[in-house]
Amino acid sequence: MPLALAALGGVLSGHLASEAWLQGLGLVLLVALAARRWQGVLLLGVFLAVTLQVLLLKGDELAPGLARQDLVLEGRLVAVSRQTRLARLTLEVERCRPRSPGLPACEGLSRIRLSAYDPPTLTVGERWRLAARLRPPSGFANPGAFDYRAWLWREGIQATGYVRDDPPPRKLADAPFSLRRAALDHLEDQALSPRPRRWLAALTLGAGERLSADDWALLNASGTTHLMVISGLHVGLVAGFALWLARGLARGLAPGGWRMAVWPWWAAGVSAVTYAGLAGLEPPAARATIMVVVGLWAASGRHAPGPWQAWWLAMALVVLADPLSVWRPGFWLSFAAVAWLILIWQGRPRPRGARGWAWALVRTQLLLAPPMAGAVLLGFDRLAPVAPLVNLVAVPLVGSLMVPLGLAGWALAWAPPLSGACWALFAWLGESLASLLAVATDLLPLWQPDPAMVLPLAMALAALGLVWGLPGLDIRLRWSATPLLAALPLWPSPAVPVPGELRVRVHDVGQGQLIELRTASYRALIDTGPRFASGFMPLTTLWPPGQVFDDIIVSHGDRDHAGGLEGLLDHHRVGRFLAPPEDALPVAAEPCVAGRRWRRDGVAFRLLWPPARMRGLSDNDRSCVLLIRAGGHDLLVTGDAGARVEATLLERLEGPVTVLVAGHHGSRTSSTPRFVQRLRPRHVIFSAGRGNRFGHPAPEVVRRFRRQGSCLWNTARDGALTLWLGRGEGEGPQAARRPPGVGEDCLALESPPSMPEARR
């Protein structure tokens, strides 16, 4: 336990500490060495080693001065995935240099993620020289949405970017022989339908990248994702089979002393490590291998620790080997699951017979399901209602039949008829399981609860598992506590507007705009965010499918404002579309023209622009301009309308506004001095992308608003911004990403966005 806590403490120390802190730890270690307190020296050494690893990982991110600069990179490809014309590459960097003199060094980079359009044929393991433009790891910050920045951090990605065509990429060396790659190539030649081939690659070779988006959606919705990655189940099966064979051989060689033989346990451990290495030794496989090897040592009974000591030792070794694993939800899920299994089985007799093992499986799954569902809910903000029942079938089917059949097919690869028979049966079972999962998820689909319900619901599920899993509790207490715990998630109620209130959320979608409006019974969007050249739409990450929107107001048809329409049409329901007349959109829309008004729950909506006839107006000046009033507060959204439109709007606006979403993302073509002086907005929000190539918001626009005393906010720095209008004096925006040391004060934000901020 002290060893594991020292490793975990080192992770926290490295995440929060500075170089001065590291020097202080070194001095403490020297004092401990001088005092010859060897146990303390060991713990301090572990603490210091992990702290140093995390500090080095933090310090090796791309320097801000190299953002959007041309760099020449040499390295080895460790991952390649293709999507029609686009390829996603992960490069282990061996050499890096800027193409222009006077720029910071980039030799500290070791792992980056790149996009390449229409690239040459790329294979994992090859060495390439590439010209690229990079930026520090970043991602959108929206409440309840996937945190891409955190994912990059825990995967050790130190920069992202794209491959340049000039100079063209050049291959430096072919990929060395890889048994895993040869096995995947062999699998492509087999007479299997696409899904069984993908599942076989994932289940036996750890090739999760072969799974399609539909595969992941089905597995997530059914709560069976853990079965399709190389985990303790798969490594444990290999180790268990190797142990069974080795102990059988030992019994034949030494009938009188085979029980005391140590080499079968070593053989099982070597088999587990070899299999994990063949599967790529990705973080889940590496974590599972360490846990299985420590478990084999504990089970061997020769100078071995007890189950809890083995648990702590495995945690210490995993953190020492990969400190970033602490940020991966799978780390905590794995150790929580093993701890719970130890707790519910410690002291119980070993099952006997088929009936005993069947009941043991059912009992384990029923006791494991609630706390694991709560842990998944905390880690991923989703809940698969069918998971407890589906896993009763899926776990034994995958663990006892599909994985052994898949591995047997590889073991019999020298005899194609036998191998083909194993894989044909695997394919039939896989298709049957997929059909079962599809039916189950249709009846009870994946549920993504309101963020306010996540913590109480997770606590209720964990407590339910404890009530039924902890030994020694009276049965009457278990039954009486169950309905109380089931009602716990109903006590907190999510914050919803009351009549007369409006919740405004300016989402972080990069260089684009997407604003969500909610009253007590009305929900609308102003714009749908961008669609990037790769086809990615940030809108698809904001909500689970099946949302209902009363109105979608598309300010104009530019890709950064209307790019998410396709995702909206595919996954959600919309009552009405509003757009400027004659705009070419992939959906029928009512005209968004000046003079239209509507009222919902005491909140007034009024369109101020464009006119019905728009001859001579540019695309930007055709933008819909919407004024919303809730209580005594006004919100004005002008799209990309420029100075000409703003001059006309001055005749239709009265006095100051509470919140202004700055026109054209803060471009100098909007927010004229006269317009800013008339509106005198209390809060100004720039919906812009971090490090965007346009330099939005423009420096003169920022200074213009500052001179009027406005509070300035930027989604590039603050993430999504949430406001409540109509609540008394009103509240300032709540930022999804708050800079360190900044409270609720306004930011005196400067531009371009790479310049440091100062507090007003």
C-alpha positions in Angstrom: 0.0 0.0 0.0 2.7 2.6 0.8 4.4 1.8 -2.5 1.2 2.4 -4.5 0.4 5.5 -2.5 3.9 6.8 -3.2 3.5 6.3 -6.9 0.0 7.9 -6.9 1.4 10.8 -4.9 4.2 11.2 -7.4 1.6 11.5 -10.2 -0.2 14.3 -8.3 3.0 16.0 -7.4 4.2 16.0 -11.0 0.9 17.3 -12.3 0.9 20.2 -9.8 4.5 20.9 -9.1 7.3 22.9 -10.6 11.1 22.3 -11.0 11.7 24.0 -7.6 9.4 21.4 -6.0 11.4 18.7 -7.7 14.7 20.1 -6.3 13.2 20.1 -2.8 12.2 16.4 -3.2 15.7 15.7 -4.2 17.1 17.3 -1.0 14.6 15.2 1.1 15.8 12.1 -0.7 19.4 12.9 0.1 18.6 13.4 3.8 16.8 10.1 3.9 19.9 8.4 2.3 22.1 10.0 4.9 19.9 8.7 7.6 19.9 5.2 6.0 16.1 4.8 6.3 15.9 2.4 3.4 12.2 1.9 3.4 11.7 5.7 3.3 14.4 5.9 0.6 12.5 3.4 -1.5 9.2 5.3 -1.1 10.8 8.7 -1.7 12.6 7.2 -4.8 9.3 6.0 -6.3 7.6 9.3 -5.5 10.5 11.2 -7.1 10.7 9.0 -10.2 7.0 9.3 -11.0 7.1 13.0 -10.3 10.0 13.4 -12.7 8.2 11.3 -15.4 5.1 13.4 -15.2 7.0 16.7 -15.2 9.0 15.6 -18.3 5.7 14.7 -20.1 4.3 18.1 -19.2 7.4 19.9 -20.3 7.7 18.3 -23.7 4.5 19.7 -25.2 5.0 21.8 -28.3 6.2 25.3 -27.5 3.6 28.0 -28.2 6.1 29.8 -30.4 6.1 26.8 -32.8 2.3 26.8 -33.4 1.4 27.1 -37.1 5.1 27.0 -38.1 6.6 24.7 -40.7 8.5 21.9 -39.0 10.5 19.0 -40.5 9.9 15.7 -38.7 11.5 12.3 -38.9 10.0 9.4 -37.0 8.3 6.0 -37.1 4.6 5.5 -37.6 2.9 3.7 -34.7 -0.7 4.1 -35.8 -2.5 4.7 -39.1 -6.2 4.9 -39.7 -7.8 5.9 -43.0 -11.2 7.6 -43.7 -11.6 7.9 -47.5 -9.1 10.7 -48.4 -8.0 11.5 -44.8 -5.5 9.5 -42.8 -4.9 9.9 -39.1 -1.3 9.2 -38.1 0.5 8.8 -34.8 4.2 9.5 -35.2 7.0 8.6 -32.7 9.3 11.6 -33.4 13.0 10.9 -33.7 14.1 14.2 -35.1 12.5 17.6 -35.3 13.7 21.0 -36.6 11.9 24.3 -37.6 12.3 25.2 -41.3 12.7 28.9 -40.4 15.6 30.3 -38.3 15.1 31.9 -35.0 12.3 29.6 -33.8 12.4 27.6 -30.5 13.8 24.1 -30.6 11.4 21.2 -30.9 13.7 18.3 -30.1 11.6 17.5 -27.0 8.7 16.2 -29.0 8.3 12.4 -28.9 4.7 11.6 -29.9 2.4 13.6 -32.2 -0.9 13.1 -34.0 -1.2 14.2 -37.6 -3.9 14.5 -40.3 -2.8 13.8 -43.9 -5.0 14.4 -47.0 -4.6 12.1 -50.0 -1.3 10.7 -48.5 0.8 8.0 -50.1 0.5 4.4 -48.9 1.5 4.4 -45.2 2.2 1.4 -43.0 2.7 1.1 -39.3 6.4 0.7 -38.5 7.7 2.7 -41.5 10.1 5.7 -41.0 9.1 8.9 -42.7 10.3 12.5 -43.1 7.4 14.8 -43.1 6.8 18.6 -43.2 4.0 19.6 -40.9 2.3 22.4 -39.1 1.6 21.7 -35.4 -0.2 23.3 -32.5 -0.1 22.4 -28.8 -2.7 19.8 -27.7 -6.1 21.4 -27.4 -9.8 20.5 -27.6 -13.3 21.9 -27.2 -14.6 22.5 -23.7 -18.3 22.0 -23.5 -20.3 20.7 -20.4 -20.9 17.0 -20.5 -19.0 16.6 -23.9 -15.9 14.5 -24.7 -12.7 16.2 -23.5 -10.4 15.8 -26.4 -7.6 17.8 -24.7 -7.7 15.4 -21.7 -7.6 12.4 -24.1 -4.5 13.7 -25.9 -2.8 14.2 -22.5 -3.4 10.7 -21.3 -2.3 9.2 -24.6 0.9 11.1 -24.4 0.2 13.2 -27.5 2.4 16.4 -27.3 1.1 18.2 -30.4 -1.4 17.8 -33.2 -1.4 19.1 -36.8 -1.4 18.3 -40.4 1.1 17.1 -43.1 2.2 19.7 -45.6 2.5 18.8 -49.3 5.6 20.9 -49.8 8.1 19.3 -49.5 6.2 16.0 -50.1 6.5 13.2 -47.5 9.5 10.9 -48.0 9.8 7.3 -46.8 13.1 6.7 -45.1 12.8 3.0 -44.1 10.4 0.1 -44.5 8.6 -1.3 -41.6 10.5 -4.2 -39.8 8.8 -7.5 -39.7 5.9 -7.6 -37.2 4.2 -10.9 -36.3 1.1 -8.9 -35.3 0.9 -7.1 -38.7 1.5 -10.4 -40.5 -1.3 -11.9 -38.5 -3.6 -9.1 -39.4 -2.7 -9.4 -43.1 -3.4 -13.1 -42.9 -6.8 -12.4 -41.4 -7.7 -10.2 -44.4 -7.3 -13.2 -46.7 -9.8 -15.4 -44.7 -13.3 -16.1 -45.9 -15.0 -14.2 -43.1 -17.7 -11.5 -43.3 -16.6 -8.0 -42.3 -17.9 -7.9 -38.7 -16.5 -11.2 -37.5 -13.2 -10.3 -39.1 -13.1 -7.0 -37.2 -14.2 -8.6 -34.0 -11.6 -11.4 -34.3 -8.8 -8.9 -34.9 -9.9 -6.9 -31.8 -10.6 -9.9 -29.5 -7.4 -11.8 -30.2 -4.9 -9.3 -31.5 -6.0 -6.1 -29.7 -6.6 -4.4 -33.0 -9.4 -2.1 -31.7 -8.6 0.3 -34.6 -10.3 -2.2 -36.9 -13.6 -1.8 -35.2 -16.0 0.5 -37.1 -18.0 3.4 -35.6 -21.1 1.2 -35.7 -19.3 -1.5 -33.7 -18.3 1.0 -31.0 -21.8 2.4 -30.9 -23.3 -1.0 -30.3 -20.8 -2.0 -27.7 -21.2 1.3 -25.8 -25.0 1.1 -25.9 -24.9 -2.5 -24.5 -22.2 -1.9 -21.9 -20.0 -4.6 -23.4 -17.0 -2.5 -24.6 -14.8 -4.2 -22.0 -15.2 -7.5 -23.8 -13.8 -6.2 -27.1 -10.4 -4.9 -25.9 -7.5 -6.9 -24.7 -8.1 -6.9 -21.0 -7.6 -9.1 -17.9 -10.2 -11.5 -19.3 -8.2 -12.3 -22.4 -4.8 -12.3 -20.9 -6.1 -14.3 -18.0 -7.6 -16.9 -20.3 -4.2 -17.3 -22.1 -2.4 -17.5 -18.7 -5.0 -20.0 -17.3 -4.7 -22.3 -20.4 -0.9 -22.2 -20.3 -1.0 -23.0 -16.5 -3.4 -25.9 -17.1 -1.1 -27.4 -19.8 2.1 -26.8 -17.8 0.7 -28.3 -14.6 -0.6 -31.3 -16.6 2.9 -31.8 -18.0 4.4 -31.4 -14.5 2.1 -34.0 -13.2 3.2 -36.4 -15.8 6.9 -35.7 -15.2 6.8 -35.7 -11.4 3.6 -37.4 -10.1 4.7 -37.0 -6.5 5.8 -33.4 -6.4 4.0 -31.6 -9.3 1.9 -29.5 -6.9 5.1 -27.8 -5.6 6.5 -27.1 -9.0 7.1 -23.4 -9.7 7.9 -23.5 -13.4 4.2 -24.0 -14.5 3.5 -20.6 -13.0 6.4 -19.1 -14.7 5.2 -20.6 -18.0 1.8 -19.1 -17.5 3.3 -15.6 -16.8 5.6 -15.8 -19.9 2.5 -16.8 -22.0 0.6 -13.8 -20.7 3.4 -11.4 -21.4 4.0 -12.9 -24.9 0.3 -12.7 -25.8 0.1 -9.1 -24.6 3.2 -8.2 -26.6 1.7 -9.9 -29.7 -1.5 -7.8 -29.2 0.5 -4.6 -29.3 1.0 -4.0 -25.5 -1.4 -1.0 -25.6 -2.1 0.5 -22.2 -5.2 -1.8 -21.4 -3.1 -4.9 -22.4 -0.1 -3.7 -20.4 -2.2 -3.0 -17.3 -4.0 -6.4 -17.6 -0.6 -8.2 -18.0 0.8 -6.7 -14.9 -2.3 -7.5 -12.9 -2.4 -11.1 -14.2 1.3 -11.7 -13.5 1.0 -10.4 -10.0 -2.2 -12.5 -9.6 -0.3 -15.6 -10.7 2.4 -14.9 -8.1 -0.3 -14.5 -5.4 -2.1 -17.7 -6.5 1.1 -19.7 -6.6 1.3 -19.6 -2.8 5.1 -19.6 -2.6 6.2 -16.5 -0.6 3.3 -14.7 -2.3 1.2 -11.8 -0.9 -2.4 -12.0 0.0 -5.1 -10.7 -2.5 -5.1 -7.1 -1.1 -1.3 -6.9 -1.0 -1.3 -8.2 -4.6 -3.9 -5.5 -5.6 -1.8 -2.7 -4.1 1.4 -4.1 -5.7 -0.2 -4.3 -9.1 -1.4 -0.7 -8.8 2.1 0.5 -7.9 3.7 -1.3 -10.8 1.1 -0.1 -13.3 1.6 3.6 -12.2 5.4 3.2 -12.2 5.3 1.7 -15.8 2.9 4.3 -17.1 2.0 7.3 -14.9 -0.4 8.6 -17.5 -2.6 5.6 -16.9 -4.0 7.4 -13.8 -5.8 9.7 -16.1 -7.4 6.9 -18.1 -10.9 5.8 -16.8 -10.0 2.2 -17.6 -7.3 2.2 -14.9 -9.8 3.0 -12.1 -12.5 0.7 -13.6 -10.1 -2.2 -13.7 -8.8 -1.8 -10.2 -12.3 -1.1 -8.8 -13.7 -4.2 -10.5 -10.9 -6.4 -9.1 -11.2 -4.9 -5.6 -14.9 -5.5 -5.7 -14.4 -9.1 -6.8 -11.9 -9.7 -4.0 -14.4 -8.3 -1.5 -17.5 -10.3 -2.6 -15.6 -13.6 -2.9 -13.1 -13.3 0.0 -13.9 -16.1 2.5 -16.4 -17.8 0.3 -15.9 -21.5 -0.6 -14.9 -22.4 -4.2 -18.0 -23.3 -6.4 -18.5 -26.9 -7.2 -20.1 -28.5 -10.2 -21.8 -26.9 -13.2 -24.7 -25.6 -11.1 -22.4 -24.0 -8.5 -20.3 -22.3 -11.2 -23.4 -21.1 -13.0 -24.8 -19.5 -9.8 -21.3 -18.0 -9.1 -21.4 -16.3 -12.5 -24.9 -15.0 -12.0 -24.2 -13.7 -8.5 -20.9 -12.1 -9.5 -22.5 -10.3 -12.4 -25.4 -9.1 -10.4 -23.2 -7.8 -7.6 -20.7 -6.3 -10.1 -23.1 -4.5 -12.3 -24.4 -1.7 -10.1 -21.0 -0.3 -8.9 -19.4 -0.7 -12.3 -22.4 1.1 -13.9 -21.9 3.9 -11.4 -18.1 4.0 -12.2 -18.8 4.1 -16.0 -21.4 6.9 -15.4 -18.7 9.0 -13.6 -16.1 8.3 -16.2 -18.1 8.6 -19.4 -21.4 10.3 -18.5 -23.5 7.5 -19.9 -25.4 4.5 -18.7 -26.2 1.3 -20.6 -29.5 0.0 -18.9 -29.2 -3.4 -20.6 -25.6 -4.1 -19.5 -26.4 -6.2 -16.4 -28.6 -8.6 -18.2 -26.7 -8.7 -21.5 -23.4 -9.4 -19.7 -24.9 -12.5 -18.1 -24.9 -13.9 -21.6 -22.0 -12.0 -23.3 -19.3 -12.6 -20.6 -19.5 -16.4 -20.7 -20.1 -16.4 -24.5 -17.1 -14.3 -25.2 -14.8 -15.5 -22.5 -15.6 -19.2 -22.6 -16.3 -19.7 -26.4 -15.4 -16.8 -28.7 -11.9 -16.0 -27.3 -10.8 -19.6 -27.0 -12.1 -20.3 -30.6 -10.3 -17.3 -31.9 -7.1 -18.2 -30.2 -7.4 -21.8 -31.3 -7.8 -20.7 -34.9 -4.4 -18.9 -34.6 -2.8 -21.9 -32.9 -4.1 -24.1 -35.8 -3.1 -21.6 -38.5 -0.7 -24.3 -39.9 -3.8 -26.4 -40.7 -6.2 -24.2 -42.6 -9.2 -26.5 -42.5 -9.1 -26.7 -38.7 -8.3 -23.0 -38.3 -11.2 -22.1 -40.7 -13.6 -24.3 -38.8 -12.7 -22.6 -35.5 -13.2 -19.1 -37.1 -16.4 -20.1 -38.9 -17.9 -21.0 -35.5 -16.5 -17.8 -34.0 -18.2 -15.9 -36.8 -21.5 -17.5 -36.2 -21.3 -16.8 -32.5 -20.2 -13.2 -33.2 -23.1 -12.5 -35.5 -25.5 -14.1 -33.0 -24.1 -11.9 -30.2 -24.4 -8.8 -32.4 -28.0 -9.5 -33.1 -28.7 -10.0 -29.4 -27.0 -6.7 -28.6 -28.9 -4.9 -31.3 -32.3 -6.2 -30.0 -31.4 -5.4 -26.4 -30.3 -1.8 -27.2 -33.4 -1.2 -29.3 -35.5 -2.0 -26.3 -33.3 -0.1 -23.8 -31.1 2.3 -25.6 -28.0 4.0 -24.1 -29.0 6.8 -21.7 -27.0 10.0 -21.1 -28.6 11.6 -18.0 -28.6 15.3 -17.3 -25.2 16.4 -15.8 -26.9 17.3 -12.5 -28.0 13.7 -12.1 -24.7 12.0 -12.8 -23.1 12.2 -9.4 -26.2 11.2 -7.3 -27.1 8.4 -9.7 -23.5 7.1 -9.6 -23.5 7.3 -5.8 -26.8 5.4 -5.6 -25.5 2.6 -7.8 -22.3 2.3 -5.8 -24.3 2.2 -2.5 -26.7 -0.4 -3.9 -23.7 -2.6 -4.8 -22.3 -2.1 -1.3 -25.6 -2.9 0.4 -25.9 -6.2 -1.4 -22.2 -7.1 -1.7 -20.8 -6.4 1.8 -20.8 -9.5 3.9 -22.6 -9.7 7.2 -25.5 -7.2 6.5 -28.9 -8.3 7.6 -31.2 -9.2 4.7 -33.9 -6.9 6.0 -31.5 -4.0 5.9 -30.6 -4.9 2.3 -34.3 -4.9 1.2 -35.2 -1.8 3.1 -32.3 0.2 1.8 -32.8 -0.7 -1.9 -35.9 1.5 -2.6 -34.3 4.4 -0.7 -31.2 4.2 -2.9 -33.3 3.8 -6.0 -35.1 7.1 -5.2 -31.8 9.0 -4.5 -31.3 10.2 -8.1 -34.8 11.7 -8.1 -34.0 14.2 -5.2 -31.7 16.6 -7.1 -33.5 18.4 -10.0 -31.5 19.8 -12.9 -31.4 23.6 -13.2 -34.2 24.5 -15.7 -35.4 28.0 -16.5 -38.7 29.1 -15.0 -41.1 31.3 -17.0 -39.4 34.6 -17.8 -35.9 33.1 -17.7 -33.6 32.3 -20.6 -30.5 30.0 -20.4 -28.0 30.9 -23.1 -25.0 28.7 -23.9 -22.4 29.7 -26.4 -20.8 26.4 -27.3 -17.1 26.0 -27.9 -17.0 24.7 -31.5 -13.7 26.2 -32.7 -13.8 28.8 -35.5 -17.6 29.0 -35.9 -20.8 29.7 -33.9 -23.4 27.6 -32.2 -25.7 29.1 -29.5 -28.2 27.1 -27.5 -31.3 28.9 -26.1 -33.6 27.3 -23.5 -36.7 28.6 -21.7 -39.1 26.6 -19.5 -40.6 24.7 -22.5 -38.7 26.0 -25.6 -35.3 25.0 -27.1 -33.6 26.6 -30.0 -30.2 26.9 -31.7 -28.7 29.9 -33.4 -26.4 28.3 -36.0 -25.0 24.8 -36.0 -21.3 25.2 -35.8 -18.7 24.4 -38.5 -18.0 21.4 -40.6 -14.3 20.8 -41.1 -12.5 19.6 -44.3 -12.2 16.1 -42.7 -16.0 16.0 -42.4 -16.0 16.3 -38.6 -18.8 18.4 -37.1 -18.4 19.6 -33.4 -22.2 19.5 -33.1 -22.1 15.7 -33.1 -20.2 15.7 -29.8 -22.5 17.9 -27.8 -25.6 15.8 -27.2 -26.7 12.1 -27.5 -28.9 11.4 -30.4 -32.7 12.0 -30.2 -32.7 15.7 -29.0 -35.7 17.8 -29.9 -35.3 21.5 -31.0 -38.2 23.8 -31.6 -36.3 26.2 -33.8 -33.0 26.2 -35.7 -32.1 29.7 -36.8 -29.3 29.6 -39.4 -27.8 33.1 -39.5 -26.4 32.4 -43.0 -25.0 29.6 -45.1 -21.3 29.8 -44.4 -19.7 26.5 -43.4 -18.7 27.8 -40.0 -22.3 28.7 -39.2 -24.3 26.0 -41.1 -21.8 23.2 -41.3 -23.5 21.1 -38.6 -26.9 20.9 -40.4 -26.2 17.4 -41.7 -25.5 16.0 -38.2 -28.5 17.8 -36.9 -30.8 16.2 -39.5 -29.3 12.8 -39.1 -29.5 12.5 -35.3 -32.1 15.0 -33.9 -35.6 16.3 -34.5 -36.4 19.9 -35.4 -39.7 21.7 -35.5 -38.8 24.7 -37.7 -35.9 26.0 -39.6 -35.3 29.8 -40.1 -32.7 31.1 -42.6 -32.2 34.1 -44.8 -34.3 34.1 -48.0 -32.6 32.5 -51.0 -29.9 30.9 -48.9 -28.9 27.5 -50.4 -29.3 25.1 -47.5 -29.9 21.3 -47.5 -33.2 21.8 -45.7 -36.5 23.7 -46.3 -36.5 26.8 -44.1 -38.9 29.6 -43.4 -37.6 33.1 -44.3 -35.7 34.8 -41.5 -36.7 38.5 -42.2 -36.8 41.6 -40.1 -40.1 42.1 -38.2 -40.8 38.4 -37.3 -41.5 38.1 -33.6 -42.5 35.2 -31.3 -42.7 34.8 -27.5 -42.1 31.7 -25.4 -42.5 31.4 -21.6 -42.4 35.2 -21.1 -39.2 35.6 -23.3 -39.5 37.8 -26.4 -37.7 37.0 -29.7 -37.4 39.6 -32.5 -35.6 39.5 -35.8 -34.0 42.8 -36.8 -32.4 41.8 -40.1 -32.3 40.9 -43.0 -35.0 42.7 -45.1 -37.2 40.8 -47.4 -35.3 42.1 -50.4 -31.6 41.6 -50.2 -30.2 42.7 -53.6 -26.6 43.8 -53.4 -25.9 42.3 -49.9 -22.9 40.1 -49.4 -23.3 36.6 -47.8 -22.2 38.0 -44.5 -24.5 41.0 -44.6 -27.5 38.6 -45.2 -27.0 37.3 -41.7 -30.1 37.0 -39.5 -29.8 39.3 -36.5 -31.8 38.3 -33.4 -32.6 40.3 -30.3 -33.9 38.4 -27.3 -35.4 40.0 -24.1 -35.8 38.1 -20.9 -36.9 40.3 -18.0 -34.7 43.4 -18.1 -31.9 41.8 -20.0 -31.2 41.9 -23.8 -29.1 39.4 -25.8 -28.1 40.5 -29.4 -26.7 38.0 -31.9 -25.6 39.6 -35.3 -24.0 36.6 -37.1 -21.4 37.8 -39.5 -23.1 41.1 -40.4 -20.7 43.9 -41.1 -20.5 47.7 -40.6 -23.1 48.5 -43.2 -25.7 46.4 -41.4 -24.7 47.7 -38.0 -25.3 51.3 -39.2 -28.9 50.3 -40.2 -29.5 48.5 -36.9 -28.7 51.6 -34.9 -32.1 52.9 -35.8 -33.8 49.8 -34.3 -31.9 49.4 -31.1 -32.6 51.2 -27.8 -29.7 51.8 -25.4 -27.3 49.3 -23.9 -27.6 45.5 -24.1 -26.7 43.0 -21.5 -24.9 40.5 -23.7 -23.6 40.9 -27.2 -22.2 37.9 -29.3 -19.6 39.9 -31.2 -20.2 40.1 -34.9 -18.1 38.0 -37.3 -16.2 36.4 -34.4 -14.6 39.8 -33.5 -13.5 40.6 -37.0 -12.5 44.2 -37.8 -15.3 44.2 -40.4 -17.9 44.4 -37.6 -18.2 46.1 -34.2 -17.7 49.7 -35.5 -17.0 52.4 -32.9 -20.4 53.9 -33.3 -22.1 50.6 -32.9 -20.1 49.7 -29.8 -20.6 53.1 -28.2 -24.4 52.9 -28.7 -24.8 49.3 -27.3 -22.3 49.6 -24.4 -22.7 45.8 -23.7 -22.1 44.5 -20.2 -20.7 41.3 -21.6 -19.2 40.6 -25.0 -18.6 37.0 -26.2 -16.3 36.2 -29.1 -17.1 32.8 -30.6 -13.7 32.0 -32.1 -11.2 29.1 -32.6 -8.1 28.8 -30.5 -5.1 30.1 -32.5 -7.3 30.7 -35.6 -5.5 31.9 -38.7 -7.7 35.0 -39.0 -6.5 36.6 -35.8 -10.0 36.8 -34.4 -10.8 38.8 -32.3 -9.1 41.8 -33.9 -6.9 43.9 -31.5 -8.7 47.1 -32.3 -12.1 45.5 -31.7 -11.0 44.2 -28.3 -9.7 47.7 -27.3 -12.9 49.3 -28.5 -15.0 47.1 -26.2 -12.6 47.6 -23.3 -12.9 51.3 -23.5 -16.7 50.9 -23.0 -16.1 48.8 -19.8 -17.4 45.5 -21.3 -16.5 42.2 -19.8 -14.8 40.2 -22.6 -15.1 36.4 -23.1 -13.7 34.1 -25.8 -14.7 30.5 -26.3 -11.1 29.9 -27.5 -9.9 30.5 -24.0 -12.9 30.1 -21.8 -14.6 27.2 -23.5 -18.4 27.1 -23.6 -20.1 30.1 -21.8 -23.4 29.8 -20.0 -25.6 32.7 -19.0 -29.0 33.1 -17.3 -31.0 36.1 -18.3 -34.1 37.3 -16.5 -32.8 36.5 -13.0 -32.9 39.7 -11.1 -29.7 41.6 -11.8 -28.4 38.7 -13.9 -25.3 36.6 -13.6 -22.0 36.8 -15.5 -21.1 34.0 -17.9 -20.0 30.7 -16.4 -17.0 29.4 -18.3 -16.3 25.8 -19.0 -12.5 26.4 -19.0 -11.5 28.9 -16.3 -7.9 30.1 -16.5 -5.9 29.4 -13.2 -6.1 32.2 -10.7 -9.1 33.9 -12.3 -12.3 34.0 -10.3 -15.5 35.6 -11.5 -13.8 38.8 -12.6 -13.9 40.0 -16.2 -10.9 39.3 -18.4 -9.1 42.1 -20.1 -8.6 39.9 -23.1 -6.0 40.8 -25.7 -5.7 39.6 -29.3 -4.3 37.7 -31.0 -5.4 34.8 -28.8 -1.9 33.6 -28.1 -1.1 36.8 -26.1 -1.3 36.5 -22.3 -4.4 37.6 -20.5 -4.6 40.2 -17.7 -7.3 40.7 -15.1 -9.3 43.9 -15.1 
